[in-house]
Amino acid sequence: MAIVIKKDSCYTLSTSLEKEWLETNGIGGYASSTISGANTRRYHGLLMAATKPPLGRALLLSKLEEFFCLGDKEIPLSTNIYPNAVYPEGYKNFVQFSLNPFPVFDYSLNGIPVKKTVFMVHGENTTIILYQVQGKGKQPFGSTLKVRVMIAFRDYHGITHENPYLKPGYKILSNGMCIQPYDTLPPLYLFHNAHAIDRTCFWYKNMEYPKEMERGLEAYEDHFSPFAVHFDLNKGTDFFVVASTKEYDKVDIFELLNRESVRRKKYLHGTSQAPPNTHSRLFLFTNTWGGQRGREKTHHVD
């Protein structure tokens, strides 16, 4: 069943923070956040990898910080919550969320429509984030999509903070990077088709998780950013970041997208039995999340 949430709900932060999407890979891993893009729980992230299926999980890629840049002007797609502040405020440029069968986020950036699709590959710890510029013709000169990587590398139930033990270096591959800041967790491969890389690295401090505050738990986390990738909007219309524990020699995102679309349509149309833990879902939350600590209540739509 297709789900569509229109602009009024997307633009209202108090509403969009209460609507959370979940994309799973069939082996215990997942990607999840609110439709606003702000993580409000320690359990949110773009690649929660199944390290010891089906129970052991580690948050590798927390999120991406995204800005559309036109000259000196920066227009955000992403949203974060910090103590007494919301920055950036990408939800203000968010015009529609849909789920059919993958989470899709539509933005209007200086009048240019941009669609972001997030999906996981079944049976793999692989999340694909696809950006598609919908406008026709050439984009304004100097228009760039800047995407900064934010990693956590910690246990599913944990919280991480800036520390001297993290190894900030990474290996440059022909089609991306490989980073492994701690030897106790698997390496993270980040594939992309960016046109430039910003190698500046730093920590984002004190991201706030309101749902953890409601639970009376530690609610502030730091994230390390090893680099950012820049996409020139005049050199294409389809841009991607792939986060995976698998080393791909070549990533064909549209082949993977088509394969996942076909597989899920079979289940939706009843021609094949869906294995457990292999859907996209939208959750409308009442208190906390997913049965954690025995007091969660949720309503979901498969």
LUMKE-173580 format. One record per atom (N, C-alpha, C): residue in three letters; y negated, x negated, z negated. Coordinates in steps of 0.001 Angstrom, whole numbers, plus 500000, padded with zeros to 6 digits. Layout:
N
ALAYXZ;...
END
This chain:
302
MET501190499167500000;MET500000500000500000;MET498758499131500000;ALA497842499381500933;ALA496602498612501003;ALA495663499026499881;ILE494999498050499300;ILE494006498283498260;ILE492689497698498740;VAL491614498471498644;VAL490288498000499044;VAL489303498306497925;ILE488537497289497532;ILE487489497464496529;ILE486166497146497205;LYS485254498087497190;LYS484010497982497947;LYS482931497205497182;LYS481796497043497859;LYS480733496158497406;LYS480210496492496019;ASP480030497789495713;ASP479438498147494421;ASP480239497596493257;SER481564497678493354;SER482418497149492284;SER482474495630492321;CYS482445495054493534;CYS482491493591493659;CYS481227492951493093;TYR480087493578493373;TYR478789493016492986;TYR478528493151491495;THR479145494133490855;THR478956494348489419;THR479925493456488657;LEU479411492416488015;LEU480276491407487406;LEU481155491989486318;SER480617492890485504;SER481413493460484419;SER482620494222484961;THR482497494755486172;THR483613495467486799;THR484580494498487461;SER484059493556488220;SER484933492638488968;SER485687491678488057;LEU485172491430486851;LEU485896490581485904;LEU487120491275485325;GLU487163492596485404;GLU488285493354484840;GLU489374493650485868;LYS489160493232487101;LYS490157493443488149;LYS490729492081488536;GLU492020491904488348;GLU492649490596488507;GLU493795490677489508;TRP493866489695490365;TRP494912489666491387;TRP495970488618491026;LEU497173488828491536;LEU498297487932491268;LEU499094487757492553;GLU499294486520492947;GLU500083486171494131;GLU501219485266493661;THR502474485629493966;THR503614484886493427;THR504452484261494532;ASN505310483295494136;ASN506086482559495143;ASN507596482765495054;GLY508053483620494135;GLY509473483928494052;GLY510294482991493197;ILE509706481890492717;ILE510458480948491886;ILE509790480710490528;GLY508828481572490194;GLY508155481456488904;GLY506740480925488963;GLY506306480431490118;GLY504942479958490267;GLY504036481066490774;TYR502724480864490619;TYR501804481903491074;TYR500388481347491227;ALA499550482187491837;ALA498094481998491864;ALA497487483293491340;SER496404483194490559;SER495828484400489974;SER494410484135489503;SER493575485165489550;SER492225485100488996;SER491664486513488991;THR490385486647488696;THR489703487928488867;THR489205488017490303;ILE488880489221490758;ILE488398489344492131;ILE487021488703492294;SER486287488511491195;SER484988487826491264;SER485140486339491554;GLY486339485798491310;GLY486574484364491447;GLY486468483617490135;ALA485947484257489099;ALA485826483621487787;ALA487158483689487052;ASN487639482564486557;ASN488823482554485702;ASN488427483019484312;THR489110484013483792;THR488781484536482465;THR489901484300481451;ARG490986483643481895;ARG492123483346481030;ARG492636481937481319;ARG493315481359480369;ARG493973480065480584;ARG495106480193481598;TYR495564481406481831;TYR496675481644482756;TYR496212481830484197;HIS494919481773484431;HIS494400481886485794;HIS494397480521486477;GLY494560480523487787;GLY494500479285488561;GLY495041479497489959;LEU494714478572490858;LEU495147478699492246;LEU496549478139492484;LEU496983477206491651;LEU498376476745491755;LEU498940476527490363;MET499599477585489867;MET500383477477488647;MET501808477200489108;ALA502170475934489134;ALA503436475515489739;ALA504612475755488795;ALA505724476183489377;ALA506975476318488623;ALA507621474938488568;THR507443474240487457;THR507969472882487331;THR509432472860486923;LYS509841473876486148;LYS511252474029485755;LYS511609475506485911;PRO511805475963487168;PRO512025477389487431;PRO513158477961486592;PRO512984479218486105;PRO511829480063486371;PRO510795480090485255;LEU510984479308484179;LEU510121479447483004;LEU509073478351482883;GLY509394477110483194;GLY508437476024483021;GLY507343476081484076;ARG506081476100483652;ARG504958476172484581;ARG503868475199484163;ALA503130474694485160;ALA501989473820484897;ALA500855474207485828;LEU499645474285485276;LEU498465474567486086;LEU497982473258486701;LEU498122473133488007;LEU497681471932488728;LEU496275472130489297;LEU496123473084490194;LEU494805473377490767;LEU494231474597490071;SER493147474388489337;SER492532475493488611;SER491752476396489559;LYS490829475789490317;LYS490056476593491246;LYS489290475697492205;LEU488540476328493109;LEU487684475627494046;LEU486254476103493849;GLU485328475160493788;GLU483899475475493715;GLU483363475483495138;GLU482839476633495597;GLU482548476821497014;GLU481078477178497223;PHE480450476465498150;PHE479063476744498520;PHE478915476711500036;PHE478199477678500585;PHE477753477643501969;PHE476376476989501966;CYS476235475902502710;CYS474994475128502695;CYS474300475229504042;LEU473043475603503999;LEU472212475708505193;LEU470960474884504939;GLY470958473646505470;GLY469874472733505136;GLY469915472412503657;ASP468808472660502961;ASP468735472414501520;ASP469133473642500704;LYS469451474732501366;LYS469782475966500675;LYS471278476052500430;GLU471678476367499190;GLU473081476529498837;GLU473348477971498419;ILE474336478595499059;ILE474701479976498765;ILE476133479972498259;PRO476378480409497023;PRO477721480267496441;PRO478670481377496838;LEU479954481004496912;LEU481044481975496984;LEU481708482097495612;SER481802481001494892;SER482539480965493629;SER481673481433492464;THR482373481786491379;THR481729482240490145;THR482457481622488964;ASN481706481124487997;ASN482276480587486754;ASN481508481130485563;ILE482186481174484429;ILE481549481591483185;ILE481501480397482241;TYR480297480138481716;TYR480083479091480730;TYR479377479716479522;PRO479294479019478396;PRO478626479602477233;PRO477201480056477564;ASN476959481334477447;ASN475640481936477676;ASN475135481771479112;ALA476043481573480055;ALA475614481382481437;ALA476726481755482411;VAL476315482239483581;VAL477217482439484709;VAL476698481572485837;TYR477517480601486285;TYR477110479703487365;TYR478354479125488049;PRO478342479128489384;PRO477376479803490252;PRO477605481310490256;GLU476783482030491001;GLU476855483485491010;GLU477308484000492375;GLY478475483518492784;GLY479009483901494087;GLY479313485381494213;TYR479545486062493080;TYR479839487494493126;TYR478690488290493755;LYS477488487736493745;LYS476340488426494342;LYS476405488444495874;ASN477255487586496447;ASN477430487550497900;ASN478777488127498328;PHE479462488752497394;PHE480821489276497569;PHE480715490740497995;VAL481255491103499158;VAL481052492452499679;VAL482315493308499683;GLN483507492678499642;GLN484726493484499625;GLN485934492647499228;PHE486823493272498453;PHE488129492690498156;PHE489188493626498724;SER490218493049499333;SER491330493867499820;SER492644493157499544;LEU493702493941499499;LEU495045493416499237;LEU496002494103500205;ASN496406493386501273;ASN497254494023502282;ASN497813492999503280;PRO498849492244502976;PRO499514492185501669;PRO498961491083500770;PHE498037490249501319;PHE497499489114500558;PHE496110489439500007;PRO495678488754498966;PRO494299488899498511;PRO493323488357499555;VAL492344489184499934;VAL491321488795500905;VAL489954489092500305;PHE489054488107500401;PHE487713488201499840;PHE486710488092500988;ASP485839489084501116;ASP484829489078502177;ASP483459488814501566;TYR482734487864502175;TYR481403487478501706;TYR480391487620502843;SER479149487830502469;SER478049487754503423;SER477139486620502958;LEU477097485538503755;LEU476384484326503376;LEU475233484104504348;ASN474051484467503884;ASN472863484367504735;ASN473061485158506042;GLY473735486303505922;GLY474002487146507078;GLY475238486770507863;ILE475899485684507492;ILE477111485244508182;ILE478334485746507407;PRO479180486569508025;PRO480383487051507330;PRO481471485981507269;VAL482002485765506071;VAL483070484793505856;VAL484196485480505098;LYS485412485304505582;LYS486589485888504943;LYS487445484780504354;LYS487867484965503116;LYS488767484018502454;LYS490076484726502129;THR491179484128502548;THR492516484667502288;THR493289483676501433;VAL493966484180500412;VAL494786483335499533;VAL496226483847499571;PHE497170482952499842;PHE498570483367499793;PHE499450482179499424;MET500641482496498920;MET501620481481498562;MET502796481532499531;VAL503467480405499673;VAL504658480311500511;VAL505872480612499637;HIS506688481544500077;HIS507858481941499292;HIS508805480758499095;GLY509236480555497850;GLY510196479508497529;GLY509589478135497365;GLU508249478029497438;GLU507567476739497288;GLU506400476867496317;ASN506042475740495705;ASN504807475670494940;ASN503681475290495903;THR503321476232496750;THR502324475989497787;THR501377477177497869;THR500093476923497667;THR499052477942497818;THR498140477547498963;ILE497846478497499837;ILE496967478258500976;ILE495700479085500812;ILE494566478418500946;ILE493261479078500907;ILE492642478906502287;LEU492481480017502989;LEU492005480012504372;LEU490629480660504438;TYR489647479934504996;TYR488299480447505206;TYR488106480695506700;GLN487623481892507038;GLN487391482233508442;GLN485972482768508622;VAL485212482093509467;VAL483852482523509777;VAL483944483622510817;GLN483411484807510477;GLN483578485972511330;GLN482460486156512350;GLY481317485502512140;GLY480184485677513036;GLY480458485102514409;LYS479852485691515429;LYS480042485224516796;LYS478978484193517149;GLY479349483257518033;GLY478396482261518497;GLY478245481098517540;LYS477346480192517883;LYS477114479008517058;LYS476420479398515764;GLN476743478682514720;GLN476106478891513433;GLN474814478079513369;PRO473937478412512411;PRO472690477644512288;PRO472966476155512129;PHE472110475336512705;PHE472285473888512642;PHE472353473433511194;GLY473298472545510902;GLY473424472004509552;GLY474170472913508599;SER474831473971509080;SER475562474872508188;SER476927474267507846;THR477200474186506542;THR478401473522506038;THR479000474334504899;LEU480301474383504858;LEU481001474958503714;LEU481497473795502866;LYS480992473708501638;LYS481381472638500722;LYS482335473206499676;VAL483489472575499559;VAL484529473052498646;VAL484923471908497720;ARG484650472083496438;ARG484951471046495443;ARG486201471423494660;VAL487117470474494552;VAL488406470671493880;VAL488237470551492372;MET488844471476491625;MET488812471449490157;MET490252471535489645;ILE490717470466488989;ILE492112470417488545;ILE492209470479487020;ALA493374470920486543;ALA493641470983485100;ALA494803470079484718;PHE495942470189485409;PHE497143469400485115;PHE497532469503483644;ARG497979470717483291;ARG498435470935481911;ARG499435472071481893;ASP500083472222480738;ASP501078473262480563;ASP500445474645480709;TYR501264475573481134;TYR500890476974481339;TYR500135477563480155;HIS500578477276478942;HIS499966477861477756;HIS498844476994477164;GLY498577475845477758;GLY497658474892477139;GLY496203475063477546;ILE495401474135477061;ILE493984473988477416;ILE493742472490477527;THR492963472064478501;THR492708470630478640;THR491230470318478438;HIS490970469079478034;HIS489599468617477821;HIS489445467212478407;GLU488214466814478620;GLU487957465464479124;GLU488656464453478233;ASN489342463495478856;ASN490090462516478090;ASN490194461209478865;PRO490430460096478153;PRO490482458795478836;PRO491820458496479503;TYR492794459398479368;TYR494130459132479887;TYR494294459592481340;LEU493403460449481796;LEU493493460934483167;LEU493216459812484155;LYS494085459685485157;LYS493906458696486214;LYS493167459359487374;PRO491925458958487642;PRO491108459687488615;PRO491404459352490076;GLY492159458294490325;GLY492397457871491700;GLY493333458809492452;TYR493330458689493765;TYR494219459495494608;TYR494539458714495869;LYS495623459099496491;LYS496079458464497719;LYS495596459272498912;ILE494998458593499880;ILE494526459269501084;ILE495650459319502117;LEU495943460509502595;LEU496976460734503592;LEU496325461039504938;SER497120461102505978;SER496568461386507303;SER496009462802507391;ASN496523463706506548;ASN496086465098506604;ASN495588465627505264;GLY495278464719504334;GLY494786465169503043;GLY494841464096501985;MET495081464497500749;MET495138463593499612;MET496322463929498720;CYS496689462965497891;CYS497710463168496868;CYS497166462620495558;ILE497197463455494526;ILE496667463052493228;ILE497700463338492152;GLN497847462409491220;GLN498758462581490087;GLN498105461945488859;PRO497233462694488189;PRO496482462118487071;PRO497307461796485835;TYR498474462433485698;TYR499363462155484569;TYR500793462005485103;ASP501497460987484617;ASP502860460724485096;ASP503853461802484693;THR503521462599483677;THR504452463599483168;THR504464464875483997;LEU503540464995484963;LEU503481466179485813;LEU503603465778487276;PRO504073466682488115;PRO504297466317489523;PRO502991466053490262;PRO503047465279491337;PRO501840465048492134;PRO501390466328492824;LEU500098466413493075;LEU499507467534493797;LEU499029467033495148;TYR499548467649496207;TYR499107467335497560;TYR498047468355497965;LEU496938467856498476;LEU495855468713498928;LEU495592468418500399;PHE496043469332501249;PHE495868469179502693;PHE494660469999503137;HIS493995469565504189;HIS492780470255504629;HIS492458469861506062;ASN491520470566506664;ASN491005470195507986;ASN489490469988507933;ALA489037469404506820;ALA487607469160506616;ALA487100468057507538;HIS485781468045507727;HIS485141467064508595;HIS484511465913507818;ALA484386466074506503;ALA483817465008505671;ALA484329465185504245;ILE484304464092503482;ILE484750464105502087;ILE483667463510501203;ASP483362464196500127;ASP482463463683499097;ASP483348463122497982;ARG483328461809497799;ARG484230461157496848;ARG483690461116495413;THR482537461707495175;THR481989461753493819;THR482938462527492911;CYS483248461953491752;CYS484144462630490806;CYS483442462792489464;PHE483770463863488767;PHE483173464136487460;PHE483939465269486788;TRP483585465537485538;TRP484188466623484768;TRP483260467830484727;TYR483831469022484888;TYR483144470276484565;TYR483493470594483109;LYS482474470821482300;LYS482690470983480866;LYS482522472439480424;ASN483393472840479508;ASN483239474092478757;ASN483250475358479605;MET484187475440480567;MET484378476739481215;MET484882477720480168;GLU484307478906480161;GLU484608479884479117;GLU485569480951479635;TYR486569481269478797;TYR487553482291479128;TYR487383483486478188;PRO486667484530478610;PRO486401485672477721;PRO487657486347477178;LYS488717486407477980;LYS489931487078477505;LYS490627486281476408;GLU490475484966476435;GLU491038484156475341;GLU490223484355474063;MET488917484557474214;MET488079484845473047;MET488507486159472409;GLU488807487155473232;GLU489257488441472698;GLU490559488293471926;ARG491380487347472328;ARG492679487131471670;ARG492553486242470434;GLY491342485729470200;GLY491129484858469047;GLY491683483465469239;LEU491820483022470508;LEU492377481715470823;LEU491301480788471388;GLU491634479505471487;GLU490714478547472074;GLU490322479009473477;ALA489029479006473763;ALA488546479690474965;ALA487677478820475865;TYR487663477502475646;TYR486816476618476457;TYR487665475487477024;GLU487480475231478315;GLU488292474221478978;GLU487432473349479879;ASP487817472074479996;ASP487180471141480925;ASP488082470963482145;HIS487470470752483298;HIS488217470521484528;HIS487696469279485225;PHE488611468486485722;PHE488229467281486452;PHE488125467601487935;SER487076467055488561;SER486906467217490007;SER486963465839490662;PRO488032465545491417;PRO488170464220492022;PRO487364464044493304;PHE487081465141494015;PHE486361465035495289;PHE486017466440495782;ALA485216466488496843;ALA484919467734497547;ALA485145467516499031;VAL485492468581499740;VAL485653468519501190;VAL484569469372501836;HIS484062468897502982;HIS482983469583503678;HIS483456470013505063;PHE483240471284505370;PHE483614471841506671;PHE482350472134507467;ASP482270471594508661;ASP481135471832509549;ASP481386473133510313;LEU480561474153510068;LEU480792475464510665;LEU480512475500512165;ASN479942474436512701;ASN479752474358514147;ASN480896473637514844;LYS481923473252514079;LYS483080472568514664;LYS484356473386514524;GLY484201474672514299;GLY485359475538514177;GLY485019476798513417;THR485993477691513333;THR485812478941512593;THR486881479148511528;ASP487945478359511558;ASP489045478484510605;ASP489200477186509824;PHE489027477276508510;PHE489080476095507653;PHE490032476372506491;PHE490714475323506031;PHE491718475581505004;PHE491823474439504004;VAL492312474823502824;VAL492776473890501800;VAL494165474363501394;VAL495117473459501406;VAL496486473769500987;VAL496807472933499755;ALA497202473587498682;ALA497598472909497448;ALA499104473059497275;SER499811471933497107;SER501263472006497077;SER501861470844496298;THR503055471071495764;THR503843469964495212;THR504747469376496282;LYS504691469934497478;LYS505500469474498596;LYS504648468655499550;GLU505187467522500008;GLU504464466697500974;GLU504786467174502388;TYR503777467724503043;TYR503911468178504424;TYR503444467065505367;ASP504238466777506401;ASP503761465877507450;ASP502707466568508304;LYS502918467860508515;LYS501981468670509279;LYS501999470077508717;VAL500806470666508541;VAL500701472018508000;VAL500187472945509091;ASP500995473919509442;ASP500568474955510381;ASP500331476218509565;ILE499092476426509146;ILE498815477522508217;ILE499031478883508858;PHE498779478989510157;PHE498957480291510798;PHE500426480628511003;GLU501265479626511187;GLU502698479876511239;GLU503191480339509874;LEU502704479699508796;LEU503083480101507447;LEU502547481495507125;LEU501327481776507542;LEU500729483094507315;LEU501523484180508032;ASN501886483920509276;ASN502656484897510037;ASN504035485102509422;ARG504672484013509000;ARG506001484104508398;ARG505980484929507123;GLU504967484699506278;GLU504855485455505039;GLU504513486915505304;SER503667487158506305;SER503302488542506644;SER504522489324507094;VAL505330488730507975;VAL506533489394508468;VAL507511489654507331;ARG507716488641506481;ARG508667488776505378;ARG508264489909504438;ARG506983489991504109;ARG506551491004503151;ARG506534492401503768;LYS506239492485505049;LYS506252493803505697;LYS507653494398505693;LYS508676493553505786;LYS510048494042505726;LYS510315494740504403;TYR509812494144503316;TYR510018494735502000;TYR509206496012501837;LEU507967495995502340;LEU507101497161502207;LEU507630498336503006;HIS508276498049504136;HIS508807499109504978;HIS510250499474504634;GLY510798498822503626;GLY512117499176503142;GLY513263498675503982;THR513002497713504900;THR514086497194505734;THR514795496015505094;SER514265495546503974;SER514912494452503247;SER514586494598501780;GLN515511494214500924;GLN515290494316499491;GLN514489493132498999;ALA513372493405498328;ALA512515492333497844;ALA513111491679496618;PRO513196490354496611;PRO513616489672495389;PRO512539489806494325;PRO512861489624493072;PRO511858489736492029;PRO510810488643492151;ASN509613488956491622;ASN508546487957491514;ASN508121487420492886;THR507901488325493833;THR507558487854495164;THR506501488723495837;HIS505587489284495065;HIS504586490191495595;HIS503173489703495298;SER502213490340495998;SER500820490298495574;SER500551491571494793;ARG499800491438493747;ARG499476492613492946;ARG498023492572492508;LEU497471493772492283;LEU496168493899491648;LEU496400494537490293;PHE495881493897489261;PHE496053494391487906;PHE494728494927487387;LEU494777496114486788;LEU493617496685486125;LEU493892496580484632;PHE493189495695483968;PHE493581495314482617;PHE492836496119481567;THR493560496430480501;THR492969497170479404;THR492592496263478242;ASN493449495317477889;ASN493159494436476762;ASN493362492974477122;THR494632492537477135;THR494900491156477452;THR495847491088478627;TRP496782490152478680;TRP497457489929479967;TRP498950489784479891;GLY499642490494480861;GLY501011490212481262;GLY502046490099480169;GLY501886490791479022;GLY502897490702477982;GLY502782489466477129;GLN501717488648477311;GLN501579487434476529;GLN501426487783475047;ARG502152487069474208;ARG502083487195472763;ARG502355488624472286;GLY503029489417473134;GLY503543490697472691;GLY502564491820472533;ARG501315491701473060;ARG500400492806472862;ARG499535493067474095;GLU500117492902475242;GLU499395493124476474;GLU499702494508477034;LYS498701495117477644;LYS498906496368478368;LYS498272496227479745;THR499027496519480774;THR498498496417482122;THR498930497611482958;HIS498134497852483981;HIS498525498787485029;HIS498457498003486318;HIS499482498082487141;HIS499447497311488365;HIS499838498142489561;VAL499374497663490706;VAL499724498279491978;VAL500396497219492818;ASP501644497428493234;ASP502347496470494076;ASP501845496571495507;
END
